[in-house]
Amino acid sequence: MGKKQRQLSAADIAAQAQLQEEVEIQRAFEAGITTLRDLISPSSLEFHSDHFRIGTKYGRTMYVYGYPRTLLTGWLSSIINMDEVLDVSMYIYPVDTAVIMKNLTKKVTQLEATMDINSEKGKVRDPELEAAITDAEDLRDQLQVGAERFFRYALYITIYADSLDELQFVQHKIENIFGQQMIFTKVASSQQEQGMNSTMPQCTDHLQIRRNMNTGAISTSFPFTSADLTQEKGILYGINMHNNGLVIFDRFSLENANMVVFAKSGAGKSFTVKLEALRSMMVGTEVLIIDPENEYQKLADAVGGTYIRLSLSSDVRINPFDLPKVVDAEDANDALRANLVTLHGLFRLMLGGGVLSPNEEADLDQALIDTYARAGITSDPLTHTAPPPTIINLYDTLLHMGGTGPGLAQRLRKYTTGTFAGIFSQQSNIDINNQMVVFNIRDLEDELRPVAMYIVLNHIWNITRANQKKRMLIVDEAWQLMKYEDSASFLFSLAKRARKYYLGLTTITQDVEDFMSSKMGRAIVNNSSMQLLLKQSSSAVDVLSDVFKLTSEERKRLASFPVGQGLFFAGQNHVHIQIVASETEESLITTNPNAKK
């Protein structure tokens, strides 16, 4: 018996040890849960009558209690798109139609009785009472045929800030936005804990402050009407700062694919355009660039592009008399005449950018026609395959004709045998059959730069008309063209006609005032479906605010945007955007000498 008792005691000891071990494991597990909860919970939580405090942050819950007779679609979007930290919760409770029909019938009866009593007493008509009867009757009819349903609707907003003063400022901001739409809010006084819980992602309505609404009214509060520029296809431009969404857009989906970029020096305009060019190439778009400051060579080398350096000492030659090799019959018949018009503008630019006299215009026109004719080229498209003439041939024609011809020839001599001879006075020897082609004009003299940009643009335009495919043409420092009427007109002509040839023109400038003061500059903006406004100087903000109808908030921020942030316009929509690039992209496109290699 004693031996058996000793065996039982040993078993009890083992069981107790096992139980003790399980208790320790459970305690350790619970301690782990407590630690995890402590990690994700705030350090403190305080509730007051009109606000609460989570750690160092202040919060306040408001609810909407009054609505106008009619709600417009998207009335909530201005709140959702606020650049403030806030939580918005909606609770929608369906109500049995039979119950509502019974209550509406009773309500209509009461309203009609009130109207009859007022009429008997000789009181003046009450428009508000008549409108209430009409609304109730209309709703009852819609409910009867099943076109509408009835709901109870609750809307709560919890705002957060770093101080009570800032919290008060955000509250007034929301009240003003809602007040403009005749929507009225209140602070959940002495119910801040319930309000905070109601806006937490728990689906629990602790406040239960609701308003009757039908299907139509409920639909106007659809919350996902925030400023959005995301498409199923396109390239990534950046982050939408309104809602942290992605700005993915295809510029060729708009009525035209033109874009203007305005920014002060160092705001990131070239970085942005290079990033767009790199990503556009990934989806098969060809990119042509006029580079006045040697900013695009690194990118061109990285993607295997063609880099053409224009200078008086280089071997590159571009003949402005080249004709496009077009296959379209209408364009072919018009090719010579169109190039003659372009050459008129070019030679006015070469001759000092001034206005020629009527006699000089007439003589120049005749000389151009005769020069082409001597090369065997007429208005007949079949003759357009002959080698084109050059400026030297035009010089000879002018020199041996009467009138103002010899005088014009002398003024052109510096481009034929003088200082600027060679680069534009011989047959073209460049090939732009590449997905990226960059024309560098940095090493040209200042006087020759506008002429070079004009001739290069015309050369690109001829290639575009001859072989139509999706292309982007980037003109950096476009203000240099806008200084002269003829070159500005030519750039506007490109912007207006680019869509027909599947070309997207990107115009970049930092001299906003000069660009926008030009009639052609404003016309180019009007013919660009996309605009990007990065950080601006104070004087430029005033100009752009008038052109783009910016709000006071946008106007204030436009002068203080950090590098890489701005306003992105596409069609009728615009968002606050942050331009983002991967490390690999940034290493290819940055011009910052301190950037990581």
PyMOL commands that set and color helices and strands:
alter all, ss='L'
color gray80, all
select helices_A, chain A and resi 2-40+77-80+97-120+127-144+164-179+192-199+215-219+251-253+269-282+297-302+329-350+358-374+381-385+391-399+405-416+449-466+479-482+485-501+512-517+519-526+538-548+552-558+583-589
alter helices_A, ss='H'
color red, helices_A
select strands_A, chain A and resi 45-47+52-54+57-66+86-95+150-161+184-187+211-214+235-240+245-249+259-262+286-291+306-309+436-440+471-475+503-509+530-533+565-570+573-578
alter strands_A, ss='S'
color yellow, strands_A
deselect
rebuild
show_as cartoon
